[in-house]
């Protein structure tokens, strides 16, 4: 959404319903059934307007083709205009996370070039330096095993 105030009230449940509705309008019951098997909203960042969606590998094209048909989101009684486009399609959530980190770094570098004063520049540089992808260990100290499923 263009309006940052509208982004704050967006919930992942409302986004999922809007996307399912768009899939049903574009691809009918068959497309909705194919995409609904494992469709979830994994990540929603209201500040950057970034969403990470998960679906089965054989139905990602149906999902991507329906995203431009989501024109608004209804959440908390408000109807907010929006548009969705695909930035990246990855095989795992981890590769998508890596892409998002790189994408956000690129966006921050663009902001850095457009700074008007030194204080803005220092805030953005601090944000750039804090971008990292580290693995978190479970609280017991044991590493969780990856069984290859999501």
C-alpha positions, 0 to 999 in steps of 0.5 A, a space after each residue: 500500500 502507498 499509505 504507511 498508515 494502512 500497512 499498520 493494520 494489515 493482518 496475515 489472516 486478512 491477506 491470506 483470505 484476499 489472496 485465496 479470493 483472488 485465486 478463486 476468481 482467476 482460476 476457479 475452484 480447481 485453482 483454489 483447491 490446488 493452492 490451498 493445500 499448503 498455502 500459508 502466509 509465513 512472514 508479513 512486514 508492515 514497515 517494508 510491505 514485504 510478504 513471504 508466502 508458502 505454497 506447494 511447488 506444483 501450484 506456485 504459478 497459479 498463486 503468482 498469476 493471481 497476486 496482481 488481482 488483489 486490489 484491496 485488503 480488509 482488516 479491522 473494518 477498514 478497506 485498504 487499497 494495495 497491489 502485490 507483485 512477485 519479487 522472488 520465487 525460491 525452493 525453500 523458506 531459507 533461500 527466500 529469507 536470504 533473498 529478502 536480506 539482500 533485497 532490503 540491503 539494496 533498498 537501504 543503499 538506495 536510501 543512503 544515496 538519497 540522504 539530505 543530511 548527515 544524521 539520516 546517513 548515519 541512521 541508514 548506515 547503522 541499519 545496513 551494518 546490522 543486517 545479518 542472517 544468523 542461526 539461532 539455537 534452541 533454548 536447550 542448546 541443542 541444534 534442531 534437525 532438519 528433516 527436509 520438510 517444511 
